[in-house]
């Protein structure tokens, strides 16, 4: 639910430390999953990350289609407040990534509105 198996979306939507083409991302992903040495080293490195670094990474997680579907139902002329988005988080904890905040939802909703991606926009 909180991941994607579409590496093309990852390639287009994630900023890496250096420029990788899609094939390189696929090869690295395969190595992380199936190469026992690389997998073990990656797990060790993740365990050693500082909590602030983890929070920064989690704040950049791409929005899922399910998350965007819920956000798209907030009307374009409704002028929602942070409370509106906090209520969405509260009503749908199974849909939204655990580190999402009301402010993050509001910012993403504003982007969706700007690009006419809300249900009541044409």
C-alpha positions, 0 to 999 in steps of 0.5 A: 500500500505504501510502496510502488512496484513501478520503477518507471515512476520511481525513476521519474519521481525520485531524486537520487544522489546521482543520475541513474537511468531506468536500467541502472535503477532496476539492476540496483533494486534487484541487487538490494532484493536478491544479492545477500551481501548487498542486501545485508549491507543496505539493512545495516546502513538503514539501521544506522540512519539518524531519526532526522534523516529517516524523517526527511526521507519519509517526508519525500515519499511519493503519494500513492494513487489511493492517497491522491484519490482521497485528496481529489475529493476535497473540492477545488472551491472549498478552501480547506483548512489544516483541520480538513486534512487532519480529519482525512488522516484520521478517517483513513489511516490505512490509506495515508503513509504513516508519516504524512502530516496535515500540512503535507496533504494540504501542500499536495492538494494545492499542487493537485488543484494547480494542475486541475487534478481534483474531481470537480475540475475539468 
